Amino acid sequence: MDGDTNLTRFGRCRGLYITYYAKLSVEGTYLAIDVTVIIVNIALSVVGSIANGTLIAAYFRNKRLRSEHTMLLSTLACTDFMVTAVAQPLFVVTKVGNLVATFDHCMLWSINSLMSFICLCVSLLSLVLISLERFAVLRYACQYKQIVTHRRIKLAVCCSWFLVLLIAALHVIVRVHQITFLFYSVLSLCSVTICISLGVWTENLLRHHRKSIKQTQTVTKNRNQIKAQKKIARSTRTTFFIAGTLMACYLPGMTMLVYEGLYETTNPNFYFIVRPCVITFMYVNSALDPCLVLWRNRELRLTATHIFDRTKWAGSTSSI
């Protein structure tokens, strides 16, 4: 780490976010970290873009998939697609800039950081909406169709985007990054608290739901009803998986961003070792989410397979 820690090798970027970039080509540990991060992010970007694009295409191609639950999953996939198709490639470019040190990429860092912030916040709010929808389907089964509608979901998603974009716009205009970090901290804390609370409550409801399935199997033998109940239980479990992976991937990022907001550290190890690794770990979630959904949802998976099977296109219909 000899000369690598010499701050004269690095430039300070005071754009929308305070960070550092290499004025000279990185060497040693920083070089190894950058090369690894670039390779991993390229792979995640390709896999994530294909998986999220497939999930979105399957939702629009199969009319039977356009339920309230899958609508929320597709909105999350749209956010993840923005991460894998735009934010990650920009991140890779900034890391390549560290390798060659041929340009001042403060603007790229600012755009990438701002876009990642927007997508991350919208993902958290989307997770809250998905958790609320799963709670409603178990707690208010009879009134579910009246409570959760396509119109209300669209309104909730638009409000989520509007709130996050408003904060981002204020940040761009005022350029006081503490405001953004404060909003992010409050949003993260509230979102995690709501999701955990709903998760515990929903888990209890799910246990009663399983008992109801057993009673239905014993008494009425209604196959369609049993199938619908099992589908609800499986979808709820999928939501738990998504929530768990999202929180696990975002927790280091939440901690890092709060730390950046409170302390303007000048340690290059933080910006060239800790920061890229944490950001990459956050990006893992955007590639993992659609894979989990496709793995757990048979109908979505079959529709996705149909999309890639050219032999079926000639005779396919929009409802499969």
DALIN-V532601 format. One record per backbone hydrogen bond with DSSP energy under -0.5 kcal/mol. CO is the residue of the C=O (numbers start at 1). NH is the residue of the N-H. If there is no record, write none. Layout:
co:CO nh:NH
co:CO nh:NH
This chain:
co:1 nh:5
co:2 nh:5
co:3 nh:6
co:5 nh:7
co:6 nh:9
co:7 nh:10
co:9 nh:23
co:9 nh:24
co:11 nh:13
co:11 nh:21
co:12 nh:14
co:13 nh:19
co:17 nh:15
co:17 nh:19
co:19 nh:13
co:21 nh:11
co:27 nh:30
co:27 nh:31
co:28 nh:32
co:29 nh:33
co:30 nh:34
co:31 nh:35
co:32 nh:36
co:33 nh:37
co:34 nh:38
co:35 nh:39
co:36 nh:40
co:37 nh:41
co:38 nh:42
co:39 nh:43
co:40 nh:44
co:41 nh:45
co:42 nh:46
co:43 nh:47
co:44 nh:48
co:45 nh:49
co:46 nh:50
co:47 nh:51
co:48 nh:52
co:49 nh:53
co:50 nh:54
co:51 nh:55
co:52 nh:56
co:53 nh:57
co:54 nh:58
co:55 nh:59
co:56 nh:60
co:57 nh:61
co:58 nh:62
co:61 nh:63
co:62 nh:65
co:63 nh:66
co:65 nh:67
co:67 nh:71
co:68 nh:72
co:69 nh:73
co:70 nh:74
co:71 nh:75
co:72 nh:76
co:73 nh:77
co:74 nh:78
co:75 nh:79
co:76 nh:80
co:77 nh:81
co:78 nh:82
co:79 nh:83
co:80 nh:84
co:81 nh:85
co:82 nh:86
co:82 nh:87
co:83 nh:88
co:86 nh:90
co:87 nh:91
co:88 nh:92
co:89 nh:93
co:90 nh:94
co:91 nh:95
co:92 nh:96
co:93 nh:97
co:94 nh:98
co:95 nh:99
co:96 nh:100
co:97 nh:101
co:98 nh:26
co:103 nh:105
co:105 nh:109
co:106 nh:110
co:107 nh:111
co:108 nh:112
co:109 nh:113
co:110 nh:114
co:111 nh:115
co:112 nh:116
co:113 nh:117
co:114 nh:118
co:115 nh:119
co:116 nh:120
co:117 nh:121
co:118 nh:122
co:119 nh:123
co:120 nh:124
co:121 nh:125
co:122 nh:126
co:123 nh:127
co:124 nh:128
co:125 nh:129
co:126 nh:130
co:127 nh:131
co:128 nh:132
co:129 nh:133
co:130 nh:134
co:131 nh:135
co:132 nh:136
co:133 nh:137
co:134 nh:138
co:135 nh:139
co:136 nh:140
co:140 nh:144
co:141 nh:144
co:143 nh:146
co:143 nh:147
co:144 nh:148
co:147 nh:149
co:149 nh:153
co:150 nh:154
co:151 nh:155
co:152 nh:156
co:153 nh:157
co:154 nh:158
co:155 nh:159
co:156 nh:160
co:157 nh:161
co:158 nh:162
co:159 nh:163
co:160 nh:164
co:161 nh:165
co:162 nh:166
co:163 nh:167
co:164 nh:168
co:165 nh:169
co:166 nh:170
co:167 nh:171
co:168 nh:172
co:169 nh:173
co:170 nh:174
co:171 nh:175
co:175 nh:177
co:176 nh:179
co:176 nh:180
co:177 nh:181
co:178 nh:182
co:179 nh:183
co:180 nh:184
co:181 nh:185
co:182 nh:186
co:183 nh:187
co:184 nh:188
co:185 nh:189
co:186 nh:190
co:187 nh:191
co:188 nh:192
co:189 nh:193
co:190 nh:194
co:191 nh:195
co:192 nh:196
co:193 nh:197
co:194 nh:198
co:195 nh:199
co:196 nh:200
co:197 nh:201
co:198 nh:202
co:199 nh:203
co:200 nh:204
co:201 nh:205
co:202 nh:206
co:203 nh:207
co:204 nh:208
co:205 nh:209
co:206 nh:210
co:207 nh:211
co:208 nh:212
co:209 nh:213
co:210 nh:214
co:211 nh:215
co:212 nh:216
co:213 nh:217
co:214 nh:218
co:215 nh:219
co:216 nh:220
co:216 nh:221
co:221 nh:223
co:222 nh:226
co:223 nh:227
co:224 nh:228
co:225 nh:229
co:226 nh:230
co:227 nh:231
co:228 nh:232
co:229 nh:233
co:230 nh:234
co:231 nh:235
co:232 nh:236
co:233 nh:237
co:234 nh:238
co:235 nh:239
co:236 nh:240
co:237 nh:241
co:238 nh:242
co:239 nh:243
co:240 nh:244
co:241 nh:245
co:242 nh:246
co:243 nh:247
co:244 nh:248
co:245 nh:249
co:246 nh:250
co:247 nh:251
co:248 nh:252
co:249 nh:253
co:250 nh:254
co:251 nh:255
co:252 nh:256
co:253 nh:257
co:254 nh:258
co:255 nh:259
co:256 nh:260
co:257 nh:261
co:258 nh:262
co:259 nh:263
co:263 nh:265
co:266 nh:268
co:267 nh:270
co:267 nh:271
co:268 nh:272
co:269 nh:273
co:269 nh:274
co:270 nh:275
co:273 nh:277
co:274 nh:278
co:275 nh:279
co:276 nh:280
co:277 nh:281
co:278 nh:282
co:279 nh:283
co:280 nh:284
co:281 nh:285
co:282 nh:285
co:282 nh:286
co:283 nh:286
co:283 nh:287
co:284 nh:287
co:284 nh:288
co:285 nh:289
co:286 nh:290
co:287 nh:291
co:288 nh:292
co:289 nh:293
co:290 nh:294
co:291 nh:295
co:292 nh:296
co:293 nh:297
co:296 nh:298
co:297 nh:301
co:298 nh:302
co:299 nh:303
co:300 nh:304
co:301 nh:305
co:302 nh:306
co:303 nh:307
co:304 nh:308
co:305 nh:309
co:308 nh:310
co:309 nh:312
co:310 nh:313
co:310 nh:314
co:312 nh:316
co:313 nh:316
co:317 nh:320
co:318 nh:63
